Amino acid sequence: MGEFIRTINTKTKLVASPDAWIEGKAIQQLEHVSTLEGMTEVAGLPDLHPGRGYPIGMACLSANKIYPALVGSDIGCGMSLWQADLPVHKVKLDKLEKRLRNTAHENQGFWSEQGTALLKELLISNPGESFTQTLQSAEKCFATIGSGNHFLEVQRVSKTVDQTITNDLGINSKDCLILVHSGSRGLGEAILRNHVELNGHRGLSTGSTEADQYIAQHNAALAWAEINRKLIAQRFASAQSVDVTRLLDVNHNFVESVTGNGSTGWLHRKGAAPADRGLVVIPGSRGDISYLVAPTNSHAALDSLAHGAGRKWLRTECAGRLEKRYSSKDLLRTAIGSRVICDNKALLYEEAPEAYKPIHKVIDDLVHAGLIHVVAELTPLMTYKSIRSGA
């Protein structure tokens, strides 16, 4: 276990095997986080990779400071797993793809109306003209996935490791599962931009007006992101004429106040799933399987786990590396037989499976570090990324 949890400096550790694909820049960014005022502990995870100033795939604990920039722009980004009453053996990929495409052109106003109650609640709890305008502009994004690495994926259970846990969760392995990865869309970005404009990247002192305002808006974005994932799943269910039941919903970009277990202060997670509140899905690239896991030693890495495979290449590098090997049409099919719905050519290359680390390696490192127990393997049938407006 020792070689899988490495000490970087007195405040920083990295959960990864010696041969893990971790860029030097990501380590440098991780070490920089440990130097921020009030920072007491930092943990990098096997999916660690460089971000814009701060790494993705980490958790960090500060004693009395809140750092909005460490949470990032997509506050509440996370994943929800849903059981659909859609038998795997009845799935015809051509038909499934057509219906998913039709999902994009349903009446968006209907889905925006579903979020109206939440919108009013958030406006009441966060008064002020600026935030009101931000929320109202974000409303048009209700029930939409977004770009980047966000997706909706139709999956099947390809391997069950712990039948007791899958039964307790309510998984029917004969039916499809739906994995939704999305966040607060433009709302989180607007919140971060506003705070950076006012306060720069400095930490906000606990109890200050700035900190209280950020936490209130941050919590609103968490609620926004959770209901957005719910609406995305319901939109899929409507298009497929099936019912869906939520099995779990986990955020991986957020900050929270923690007390006890030697971790008192503000715990920031940037691309890190919580390990202290039940099962977690850790997805691979769109051409790889996902893993349903149970945390087994949450305190070893600040109560956090990897949230995915982690990028291997910068987005700007992907097309240059892959265009001579694959046409954009080639990338609509994967090596494991699944399909991809994405009409954005640039995004197809940016999100190609080769741009990500092998998910099995990330999982192996977490297992050998004693952090997880694998419960099931989930194989994609169809990954929905994006559709052109008006397509």
Secondary structure, DSSP 8 states (H G I E B T S, - for coil): -GGGEEEEETTEEEES-TTS---HHHHHHHHHHHTSTTEEEEEEEEEEE--SSS-EEEEEEESSEE-HHHH-SSTT-EEEEEEEEEEGGG--HHHHHHHHHHHTTS-HHHHHHHTHHHHHHHHHHS-SHHHHHHHHHHGGGTT---STT-EEEEEEEEEES-HHHHHHHT--TTEEEEEEEE--THHHHHHHHHHHHHHTT--EETTSHHHHHHHHHHHHHHHHHHHHHHHHHHHHHHHHT--EEEEEEEE-EEEEEE-STT--EEEEEESEEESSSS-EEE---TTS-EEEEEES-GGGGTTEEE-SS-BSS-HHHHHHHHTTT--TTGGGB-TTS-EEEE--HHHHHHT-GGGB--HHHHHHHHHHTT-EEEEEEEEEEEEEEE--TT-
